[in-house]
Amino acid sequence: MKVERIRVWLVRKGIKGVDVSTGAGVSRSYVSHFLAGRKTNSPAILGWLREHGCPAKYLGAKDKQAA
């Protein structure tokens, strides 16, 4: 997983951590830990990112385009 690229993607899209936490149903603190690379196994956050178009290559998926 490439958390630095995910963070850049979020900034470019104008998506804030609170948007991710609300949409994924997790705390803002958990999103912060995820984006810092301390908690990288979060199906809720990964699913939310995929649904919103984050490139799969940033999420560690084999395909290059998000589903």
N, CA, C and O atoms as CSV, one atom per row, in Angstrom:
chain,resi,resn,atom,element,x,y,z
A,1,MET,N,N,0.850,-1.175,0.000
A,1,MET,CA,C,0.000,0.000,0.000
A,1,MET,C,C,0.893,1.235,0.000
A,1,MET,O,O,1.949,1.270,0.633
A,2,LYS,N,N,0.439,2.232,-0.722
A,2,LYS,CA,C,1.222,3.459,-0.859
A,2,LYS,C,C,0.453,4.611,-0.216
A,2,LYS,O,O,-0.260,5.353,-0.892
A,3,VAL,N,N,0.611,4.746,1.107
A,3,VAL,CA,C,-0.176,5.750,1.829
A,3,VAL,C,C,0.176,7.174,1.416
A,3,VAL,O,O,-0.685,8.053,1.441
A,4,GLU,N,N,1.408,7.411,1.044
A,4,GLU,CA,C,1.778,8.763,0.594
A,4,GLU,C,C,1.010,9.123,-0.671
A,4,GLU,O,O,0.514,10.242,-0.803
A,5,ARG,N,N,0.912,8.191,-1.586
A,5,ARG,CA,C,0.163,8.450,-2.827
A,5,ARG,C,C,-1.329,8.589,-2.549
A,5,ARG,O,O,-2.013,9.377,-3.202
A,6,ILE,N,N,-1.830,7.833,-1.592
A,6,ILE,CA,C,-3.248,7.963,-1.221
A,6,ILE,C,C,-3.493,9.355,-0.656
A,6,ILE,O,O,-4.485,9.997,-1.000
A,7,ARG,N,N,-2.600,9.826,0.207
A,7,ARG,CA,C,-2.761,11.171,0.780
A,7,ARG,C,C,-2.747,12.236,-0.308
A,7,ARG,O,O,-3.563,13.157,-0.285
A,8,VAL,N,N,-1.829,12.116,-1.259
A,8,VAL,CA,C,-1.760,13.084,-2.364
A,8,VAL,C,C,-3.054,13.023,-3.177
A,8,VAL,O,O,-3.608,14.061,-3.539
A,9,TRP,N,N,-3.532,11.822,-3.462
A,9,TRP,CA,C,-4.773,11.663,-4.219
A,9,TRP,C,C,-5.940,12.338,-3.491
A,9,TRP,O,O,-6.753,13.020,-4.115
A,10,LEU,N,N,-6.020,12.148,-2.178
A,10,LEU,CA,C,-7.096,12.774,-1.396
A,10,LEU,C,C,-7.029,14.302,-1.498
A,10,LEU,O,O,-8.054,14.955,-1.692
A,11,VAL,N,N,-5.846,14.862,-1.371
A,11,VAL,CA,C,-5.687,16.317,-1.452
A,11,VAL,C,C,-6.098,16.821,-2.830
A,11,VAL,O,O,-6.815,17.816,-2.943
A,12,ARG,N,N,-5.651,16.145,-3.862
A,12,ARG,CA,C,-5.995,16.563,-5.229
A,12,ARG,C,C,-7.492,16.511,-5.492
A,12,ARG,O,O,-8.021,17.320,-6.254
A,13,LYS,N,N,-8.167,15.568,-4.869
A,13,LYS,CA,C,-9.614,15.433,-5.042
A,13,LYS,C,C,-10.394,16.331,-4.080
A,13,LYS,O,O,-11.615,16.445,-4.191
A,14,GLY,N,N,-9.694,16.968,-3.135
A,14,GLY,CA,C,-10.372,17.822,-2.159
A,14,GLY,C,C,-11.111,17.039,-1.097
A,14,GLY,O,O,-12.062,17.540,-0.497
A,15,ILE,N,N,-10.677,15.807,-0.861
A,15,ILE,CA,C,-11.315,14.941,0.128
A,15,ILE,C,C,-10.552,15.050,1.437
A,15,ILE,O,O,-9.330,14.912,1.472
A,16,LYS,N,N,-11.281,15.298,2.503
A,16,LYS,CA,C,-10.673,15.428,3.829
A,16,LYS,C,C,-10.848,14.136,4.621
A,16,LYS,O,O,-11.691,13.296,4.305
A,17,GLY,N,N,-10.032,14.006,5.652
A,17,GLY,CA,C,-10.106,12.828,6.507
A,17,GLY,C,C,-11.484,12.624,7.102
A,17,GLY,O,O,-11.935,11.490,7.257
A,18,VAL,N,N,-12.158,13.719,7.437
A,18,VAL,CA,C,-13.499,13.605,8.008
A,18,VAL,C,C,-14.474,13.035,6.977
A,18,VAL,O,O,-15.412,12.328,7.345
A,19,ASP,N,N,-14.267,13.331,5.697
A,19,ASP,CA,C,-15.111,12.755,4.646
A,19,ASP,C,C,-14.937,11.239,4.597
A,19,ASP,O,O,-15.908,10.493,4.470
A,20,VAL,N,N,-13.695,10.801,4.698
A,20,VAL,CA,C,-13.404,9.367,4.680
A,20,VAL,C,C,-13.989,8.700,5.921
A,20,VAL,O,O,-14.613,7.643,5.824
A,21,SER,N,N,-13.792,9.313,7.081
A,21,SER,CA,C,-14.277,8.691,8.318
A,21,SER,C,C,-15.795,8.582,8.331
A,21,SER,O,O,-16.340,7.560,8.747
A,22,THR,N,N,-16.477,9.620,7.882
A,22,THR,CA,C,-17.935,9.587,7.841
A,22,THR,C,C,-18.423,8.534,6.851
A,22,THR,O,O,-19.314,7.743,7.161
A,23,GLY,N,N,-17.836,8.531,5.667
A,23,GLY,CA,C,-18.260,7.589,4.631
A,23,GLY,C,C,-17.936,6.144,4.958
A,23,GLY,O,O,-18.710,5.241,4.640
A,24,ALA,N,N,-16.796,5.925,5.593
A,24,ALA,CA,C,-16.373,4.556,5.905
A,24,ALA,C,C,-16.910,4.067,7.243
A,24,ALA,O,O,-16.829,2.878,7.552
A,25,GLY,N,N,-17.456,4.978,8.035
A,25,GLY,CA,C,-18.007,4.581,9.322
A,25,GLY,C,C,-16.961,4.266,10.375
A,25,GLY,O,O,-17.158,3.402,11.229
A,26,VAL,N,N,-15.848,4.978,10.302
A,26,VAL,CA,C,-14.777,4.805,11.296
A,26,VAL,C,C,-14.454,6.174,11.899
A,26,VAL,O,O,-14.910,7.205,11.404
A,27,SER,N,N,-13.674,6.168,12.957
A,27,SER,CA,C,-13.336,7.432,13.610
A,27,SER,C,C,-12.309,8.216,12.799
A,27,SER,O,O,-11.568,7.651,11.994
A,28,ARG,N,N,-12.280,9.523,13.026
A,28,ARG,CA,C,-11.276,10.355,12.359
A,28,ARG,C,C,-9.877,9.943,12.791
A,28,ARG,O,O,-8.934,10.003,12.002
A,29,SER,N,N,-9.746,9.529,14.031
A,29,SER,CA,C,-8.459,9.068,14.542
A,29,SER,C,C,-7.975,7.844,13.767
A,29,SER,O,O,-6.795,7.734,13.433
A,30,TYR,N,N,-8.898,6.928,13.486
A,30,TYR,CA,C,-8.520,5.724,12.742
A,30,TYR,C,C,-8.054,6.084,11.329
A,30,TYR,O,O,-7.089,5.507,10.827
A,31,VAL,N,N,-8.735,7.033,10.692
A,31,VAL,CA,C,-8.324,7.483,9.359
A,31,VAL,C,C,-6.931,8.095,9.437
A,31,VAL,O,O,-6.099,7.862,8.560
A,32,SER,N,N,-6.677,8.867,10.470
A,32,SER,CA,C,-5.366,9.475,10.651
A,32,SER,C,C,-4.284,8.399,10.777
A,32,SER,O,O,-3.223,8.507,10.163
A,33,HIS,N,N,-4.555,7.369,11.571
A,33,HIS,CA,C,-3.600,6.261,11.715
A,33,HIS,C,C,-3.404,5.541,10.383
A,33,HIS,O,O,-2.286,5.158,10.040
A,34,PHE,N,N,-4.486,5.358,9.639
A,34,PHE,CA,C,-4.409,4.710,8.330
A,34,PHE,C,C,-3.517,5.514,7.385
A,34,PHE,O,O,-2.638,4.956,6.729
A,35,LEU,N,N,-3.748,6.824,7.320
A,35,LEU,CA,C,-2.988,7.670,6.404
A,35,LEU,C,C,-1.540,7.862,6.838
A,35,LEU,O,O,-0.699,8.271,6.037
A,36,ALA,N,N,-1.248,7.570,8.096
A,36,ALA,CA,C,0.129,7.627,8.578
A,36,ALA,C,C,0.840,6.288,8.374
A,36,ALA,O,O,2.041,6.171,8.616
A,37,GLY,N,N,0.082,5.271,7.923
A,37,GLY,CA,C,0.676,3.964,7.675
A,37,GLY,C,C,0.738,3.059,8.885
A,37,GLY,O,O,1.358,1.997,8.833
A,38,ARG,N,N,0.103,3.461,9.977
A,38,ARG,CA,C,0.132,2.643,11.186
A,38,ARG,C,C,-0.967,1.589,11.221
A,38,ARG,O,O,-0.807,0.554,11.868
A,39,LYS,N,N,-2.074,1.836,10.540
A,39,LYS,CA,C,-3.195,0.897,10.478
A,39,LYS,C,C,-3.566,0.732,9.009
A,39,LYS,O,O,-4.368,1.507,8.488
A,40,THR,N,N,-3.003,-0.249,8.344
A,40,THR,CA,C,-3.232,-0.359,6.907
A,40,THR,C,C,-4.229,-1.445,6.535
A,40,THR,O,O,-4.541,-1.608,5.355
A,41,ASN,N,N,-4.732,-2.185,7.499
A,41,ASN,CA,C,-5.672,-3.256,7.205
A,41,ASN,C,C,-7.075,-2.831,7.624
A,41,ASN,O,O,-7.587,-3.272,8.653
A,42,SER,N,N,-7.685,-1.980,6.825
A,42,SER,CA,C,-9.030,-1.508,7.125
A,42,SER,C,C,-9.934,-1.703,5.917
A,42,SER,O,O,-9.926,-0.884,4.998
A,43,PRO,N,N,-10.712,-2.780,5.910
A,43,PRO,CA,C,-11.620,-3.010,4.782
A,43,PRO,C,C,-12.588,-1.850,4.559
A,43,PRO,O,O,-12.928,-1.545,3.416
A,44,ALA,N,N,-13.032,-1.209,5.622
A,44,ALA,CA,C,-13.984,-0.103,5.486
A,44,ALA,C,C,-13.353,1.069,4.737
A,44,ALA,O,O,-13.959,1.614,3.815
A,45,ILE,N,N,-12.146,1.456,5.128
A,45,ILE,CA,C,-11.472,2.581,4.474
A,45,ILE,C,C,-11.066,2.209,3.053
A,45,ILE,O,O,-11.259,2.996,2.126
A,46,LEU,N,N,-10.513,1.031,2.878
A,46,LEU,CA,C,-10.106,0.601,1.540
A,46,LEU,C,C,-11.313,0.541,0.601
A,46,LEU,O,O,-11.224,0.955,-0.555
A,47,GLY,N,N,-12.417,0.037,1.089
A,47,GLY,CA,C,-13.636,-0.019,0.281
A,47,GLY,C,C,-14.125,1.363,-0.097
A,47,GLY,O,O,-14.520,1.597,-1.240
A,48,TRP,N,N,-14.100,2.276,0.855
A,48,TRP,CA,C,-14.542,3.651,0.587
A,48,TRP,C,C,-13.646,4.299,-0.461
A,48,TRP,O,O,-14.130,4.963,-1.377
A,49,LEU,N,N,-12.343,4.103,-0.323
A,49,LEU,CA,C,-11.407,4.676,-1.291
A,49,LEU,C,C,-11.646,4.112,-2.688
A,49,LEU,O,O,-11.636,4.852,-3.672
A,50,ARG,N,N,-11.860,2.796,-2.773
A,50,ARG,CA,C,-12.150,2.169,-4.074
A,50,ARG,C,C,-13.415,2.745,-4.688
A,50,ARG,O,O,-13.443,3.081,-5.872
A,51,GLU,N,N,-14.456,2.855,-3.882
A,51,GLU,CA,C,-15.741,3.374,-4.365
A,51,GLU,C,C,-15.631,4.804,-4.887
A,51,GLU,O,O,-16.394,5.213,-5.763
A,52,HIS,N,N,-14.693,5.550,-4.354
A,52,HIS,CA,C,-14.547,6.953,-4.754
A,52,HIS,C,C,-13.451,7.172,-5.789
A,52,HIS,O,O,-13.078,8.309,-6.079
A,53,GLY,N,N,-12.935,6.074,-6.346
A,53,GLY,CA,C,-12.037,6.185,-7.488
A,53,GLY,C,C,-10.552,6.237,-7.202
A,53,GLY,O,O,-9.767,6.563,-8.092
A,54,CYS,N,N,-10.150,5.926,-5.994
A,54,CYS,CA,C,-8.714,5.893,-5.707
A,54,CYS,C,C,-8.082,4.780,-6.548
A,54,CYS,O,O,-8.587,3.658,-6.558
A,55,PRO,N,N,-6.998,5.072,-7.244
A,55,PRO,CA,C,-6.374,4.046,-8.088
A,55,PRO,C,C,-6.002,2.798,-7.290
A,55,PRO,O,O,-5.402,2.877,-6.218
A,56,ALA,N,N,-6.372,1.657,-7.836
A,56,ALA,CA,C,-6.131,0.385,-7.157
A,56,ALA,C,C,-4.647,0.153,-6.890
A,56,ALA,O,O,-4.281,-0.496,-5.910
A,57,LYS,N,N,-3.783,0.691,-7.773
A,57,LYS,CA,C,-2.347,0.484,-7.572
A,57,LYS,C,C,-1.861,1.148,-6.282
A,57,LYS,O,O,-0.843,0.731,-5.729
A,58,TYR,N,N,-2.556,2.158,-5.796
A,58,TYR,CA,C,-2.201,2.789,-4.525
A,58,TYR,C,C,-2.655,1.945,-3.342
A,58,TYR,O,O,-2.096,2.031,-2.249
A,59,LEU,N,N,-3.678,1.128,-3.579
A,59,LEU,CA,C,-4.277,0.344,-2.499
A,59,LEU,C,C,-3.692,-1.055,-2.383
A,59,LEU,O,O,-4.102,-1.840,-1.528
A,60,GLY,N,N,-2.747,-1.357,-3.235
A,60,GLY,CA,C,-2.109,-2.657,-3.172
A,60,GLY,C,C,-2.828,-3.710,-3.982
A,60,GLY,O,O,-2.504,-4.892,-3.867
A,61,ALA,N,N,-3.804,-3.320,-4.808
A,61,ALA,CA,C,-4.520,-4.266,-5.640
A,61,ALA,C,C,-3.697,-4.582,-6.883
A,61,ALA,O,O,-2.826,-3.810,-7.281
A,62,LYS,N,N,-3.989,-5.729,-7.487
A,62,LYS,CA,C,-3.227,-6.157,-8.655
A,62,LYS,C,C,-3.627,-5.397,-9.909
A,62,LYS,O,O,-2.782,-5.109,-10.758
A,63,ASP,N,N,-4.910,-5.069,-10.032
A,63,ASP,CA,C,-5.320,-4.358,-11.238
A,63,ASP,C,C,-4.969,-2.888,-11.106
A,63,ASP,O,O,-4.727,-2.405,-10.000
A,64,LYS,N,N,-4.939,-2.167,-12.225
A,64,LYS,CA,C,-4.485,-0.782,-12.189
A,64,LYS,C,C,-5.607,0.219,-12.027
A,64,LYS,O,O,-5.352,1.381,-11.712
A,65,GLN,N,N,-6.834,-0.199,-12.234
A,65,GLN,CA,C,-7.964,0.718,-12.132
A,65,GLN,C,C,-8.855,0.282,-10.975
A,65,GLN,O,O,-9.092,-0.909,-10.775
A,66,ALA,N,N,-9.337,1.243,-10.230
A,66,ALA,CA,C,-10.223,0.933,-9.116
A,66,ALA,C,C,-11.539,0.393,-9.666
A,66,ALA,O,O,-11.975,0.762,-10.756
A,67,ALA,N,N,-12.152,-0.475,-8.898
A,67,ALA,CA,C,-13.429,-1.080,-9.316
A,67,ALA,C,C,-14.547,-0.072,-9.215
A,67,ALA,O,O,-15.696,-0.391,-9.522
